[in-house]
Structures are given as C-alpha cells and as structure tokens.
Amino acid sequence: MLKFDQLHKFLFSEYGVRGEIVTLNQSYTQVLEAYEYPPFIQLLIGELMAATSLLTATLKFEGDIALQLQSQQGPVKYVVVNGTNTQHLRAIARWDETQALPDTLMEAFPNGTLAITITPNKGERYQGIVALDKPTLAECIEQYFQHSEQLPTQVLLHTSQANNAHFAGGMLLQVLPASSDNTDTTDSGFEHVTTLAATLTKDELFSLPAEQVLYRLFNQERVEVFPALPVIFKCTCSKQRSANALASIAKAELLEIIEEEGAVKIDCQYCHQQYQFDAIDVELIHQGTYSSQEQPLQ
C-alpha cells in the first residue's frame, strides 16, 4: 500500500553506507495551506522540507535542525524549515511580492547562503554555512557535507504538483562516519550505490511504496530496511508562549495597543495562527499569573 509522510532508513552494511528515503504529502500540503505561496516558493519549501527530514534523521540526539536559504539581494529573502528528531516539520518563507520570481535557485538567491543549524536539547548549538552557488539545493547540501563533515554524501530531491496534489521527497546516501577514513570513495560500494540511486525518477518516488523503490534500485544488493518513521507538520507555537513573549514588553505599551486596536495580536510566522490578548490578559501576564487553557496544536 502506498503511504506518504514516512521516512525509511536503510543500510548497506557491506559497503559502510547508510541511506534514507522520504515522501511527503499531507505534511507538505498543510504548510502550503497556511499561506498563499507562489509556485516557485512552493517548490523550494517542498525540497527544503524533504531535505530537512533526511538530515534530521541523521541526528543521534534529541534536538532539531533548521535549514535556511537566504539572500540580502535577491527577490526571495529567506525560506526556512525546522525539523525535530521526532520528524516534526514546519516552514516559512518571505519574498518581495512586488517582483516576478525567477525559476532558478541562484537567480532567486544571488550571493545567497544555505545555513544548517543544529540545536541539541542538551549541548552546544552548531551552524554550518555554504554558498548557494550550485544549480540545485541537493548539490548545495552535498557541498555542505563535503566541507563541514567530510563525509561523501549523495542527496536527491523531487517535488510534484498536479491536480491540486502536492508531493515532495528525496533520498540521502552517506558513507558511515566510522568507515569514511577506510573507504575508497572513488572505486567503492558508495560509488556503486549512488550510481544506482541516481536513476530514481520523480514518478517512481511518488507512485511506488518506499520498499518497492528500494528493491527496484538495489535488488542485487543486501539492503537492511528499518521500520518507517512518521513525518508530520507540527508548529510549536501556543498562546502561552506568545504570552511569555509579551512579558518582556512594558504593560503601558501593551495597554495602549489594546486601546487603539481592541487587542494585542500575535501571528505565528510558521502556521499563521493568531493569538489575541485583552487588558485582563495583559494584567495577568505582568503579574506572572497568566495561564492559557488552550491545548497545544497537534
């Protein structure tokens, strides 16, 4: 049975190569429904969501990864996707709505960068930055691993939008860190399996179950496939978090906003949920006794 919003990890133990394959539908669609993104931005968000899922699956700790495309000069200011080790994704983009958008990565982000930020729940935050000087996002991510991790890595990314259906997905193959020093990546199993993986088409990725895709690509190899992990869109915003943010703003300033506009309104940049606070809320917030009864988003 064909299932989306799942990530499968797999392993070529004889080659010292690990892999991941992901397909997104509902999680991707929910992000696009939160805002009216133009087609080119939709494509970028889809590729970046798939890439974030693949990279998040490499985490060996509890925490999250943020992938951000940005430029100070281009028509697209930034596209950001956050992913947690539990495969919860959210995304946001900002662009100049007065300009026509190009259809290539480097035109959209002239002199742009890809920033990959890893934030463990316990431990130090790490950020790696590479230039967006390759034709595709996949190639830029491969360059990141080459420069930052020194791990031979192949990344394949695809999106599909037809008949109001939105799909994104991809595959990552990478030499295991423990074996990278002893692996000849010029004439090795890594080169062999990446050559096979490069034949993966968009139609195959979105029309076949992941296990069948892996069989068609690697049917002559010994591949260990692990149970699927669900991928979901989930925003971490809440009314309580918004209230906590308002505590740092002077009460008189908040009350003045309420007098002029009827309420203090906070919009979540990721899911575009709006939270409103009245004068009583503001008093409780600054007394330190405010407590929202709102349930967290699922």
HELIX and SHEET records of a PDB file:
HELIX    1   1 GLN A   26  GLU A   33  1                                   8    
HELIX    2   2 PRO A   39  THR A   56  1                                  18    
HELIX    3   3 LEU A  105  ALA A  108  1                                   4    
HELIX    4   4 LEU A  137  TYR A  144  1                                   8    
HELIX    5   5 PHE A  145  GLU A  149  3                                   5    
HELIX    6   6 PRO A  177  ASN A  182  5                                   6    
HELIX    7   7 GLY A  189  ALA A  197  1                                   9    
HELIX    8   8 LYS A  202  SER A  207  1                                   6    
HELIX    9   9 ALA A  210  PHE A  218  1                                   9    
HELIX   10  10 LYS A  239  LEU A  246  1                                   8    
HELIX   11  11 LYS A  251  GLU A  261  1                                  11    
HELIX   12  12 ALA A  279  GLN A  287  1                                   9    
SHEET    1   A 5 THR A 153  ALA A 162  0                                        
SHEET    2   A 5 ALA A 165  VAL A 175 -1                                        
SHEET    3   A 5 VAL A  17  LEU A  24 -1                                        
SHEET    4   A 5 GLN A   6  PHE A  12 -1                                        
SHEET    5   A 5 GLU A 224  VAL A 225 -1                                        
SHEET    1   B 5 THR A 153  ALA A 162  0                                        
SHEET    2   B 5 ALA A 165  VAL A 175 -1                                        
SHEET    3   B 5 VAL A  17  LEU A  24 -1                                        
SHEET    4   B 5 GLN A   6  PHE A  12 -1                                        
SHEET    5   B 5 LEU A 229  PRO A 230 -1                                        
SHEET    1   C 6 TYR A 126  ALA A 131  0                                        
SHEET    2   C 6 THR A 113  PRO A 120 -1                                        
SHEET    3   C 6 GLY A  63  GLN A  70 -1                                        
SHEET    4   C 6 VAL A  76  THR A  84 -1                                        
SHEET    5   C 6 HIS A  88  TRP A  95 -1                                        
SHEET    6   C 6 ILE A 232  PHE A 233  1                                        
SHEET    1   D 2 VAL A 264  ASP A 267  0                                        
SHEET    2   D 2 GLN A 274  PHE A 277 -1                                        
END                                                                             
